[in-house]
Amino acid sequence: MSSTSQKHKDFVAEPMGEKSVMALAGIGEVLGRRLEEKGFDKAYVVLGQFLVLKKDEELFREWLKDTSGANSKQQGDCYGCLKEWCDSFL
Amino acid sequence: MVEPGFLTDDQLKAKLLQYGVKAGPIVATTRVLYEKKLKRLLEGSAQTTQHKVNGTGDAGLYSDCEEEDGMEEDEEKDSESALPLSESNSLAETTKPESRGKSASLNQYGSPSQSSLFSSFSISQMIENRFSPQSHRSEIGSGSGLMTEQSRDVMMVEKETMTGRSLCLTSPPLRHEQAHREPVSDVLSEMFPNAEKTPTGIFATKRRSIKGAAGRPVQFKYPEMLPLSPTTLERQEIQQRRVPLWVQLVVFLLVLSLLYLIYCSMDEPLSSPVSALLGGLEEAAHICSSYATDIIS
């Protein structure tokens, strides 16, 4: 299992509330800005998309790639972060 | 063929269900994704010699194939027959000109070359397939259509010998082997009914870290390189140069005995100021006592 980053740990430690989309693991400034342009300005909106895709990894990764241009690692980090958050709080 | 773009949401959902994909709500943001998925499924089934690249049902995208060992020696055989199985990437390009009639030449080879076909579909190709399935898939399909019944037997044998999900199990099945694709996937899903499907097909758990393996504490791992303070170092240096204690005592006693012998050997005692004072004190005492007796008397 790969190790998780500090960003991941911070995100899954508490309810996301009004956190910005850049608080998600794998989403930095560039990707965050792209997501915001598409209307995903808060982490919970991305969560919404994640849930609508029924937490399916492949679909979510593909969506993230199409929407923000994330690479495989970033997709994986974001997916893992959201999945773990859901396991804890949903 | 049905164009996914022209289906209604419900029709799209139903079509996906036909392929065993339980789609979620088809809303604006998810529609495109599900259309793409359906397209992939349609193209996948049209060419029956496809790899199963779907994330939901995919088994061995990146796993190792045991036949990879024989890959190098088999490449020589392949080059002899001008069969372009050298590298996985070139396979996609070179199988294009290959016609279906070459199946006869393949019959000459036994299982090793068949397995080289398996192994030639390497991990990199799998990654390519995964993310750009459209162009490569058709080419690979035509190339793998060359395989004959021998490969089917090999595959069955491999299914029994391989425990985990492997590339070979899901590697290009034959055109007339569609029936055998079902048992391949069912065996896996039977074996691991509750397993989460990962995109790589690899399952790994974290190894429990072994304490002490890193050589702690440090002084036991590097006994000659103790971290010492300067004071300790100085003290150690000084101690190296010190004369041992017992040697000092012996020398002292020797000197003492020497001096005593010298003193004894002298004819007359040394005149020291102490003896002079003592003599003076005695005289004074005599004088006092004589006075005292004079007074009394």
Chai-1 contact restraints between the chains, C-beta under 6 A:
chainA,res_idxA,chainB,res_idxB,connection_type,confidence,min_distance_angstrom,max_distance_angstrom,comment,restraint_id
A,M1,B,K206,contact,1.0,0.0,6.0,A-B,restraint_1
A,Q49,B,T29,contact,1.0,0.0,6.0,A-B,restraint_2
A,V52,B,P25,contact,1.0,0.0,6.0,A-B,restraint_3
A,V52,B,T30,contact,1.0,0.0,6.0,A-B,restraint_4
A,L53,B,G24,contact,1.0,0.0,6.0,A-B,restraint_5
A,K54,B,G24,contact,1.0,0.0,6.0,A-B,restraint_6
A,E58,B,G55,contact,1.0,0.0,6.0,A-B,restraint_7
A,L59,B,L33,contact,1.0,0.0,6.0,A-B,restraint_8
A,E62,B,L33,contact,1.0,0.0,6.0,A-B,restraint_9
A,W63,B,L33,contact,1.0,0.0,6.0,A-B,restraint_10
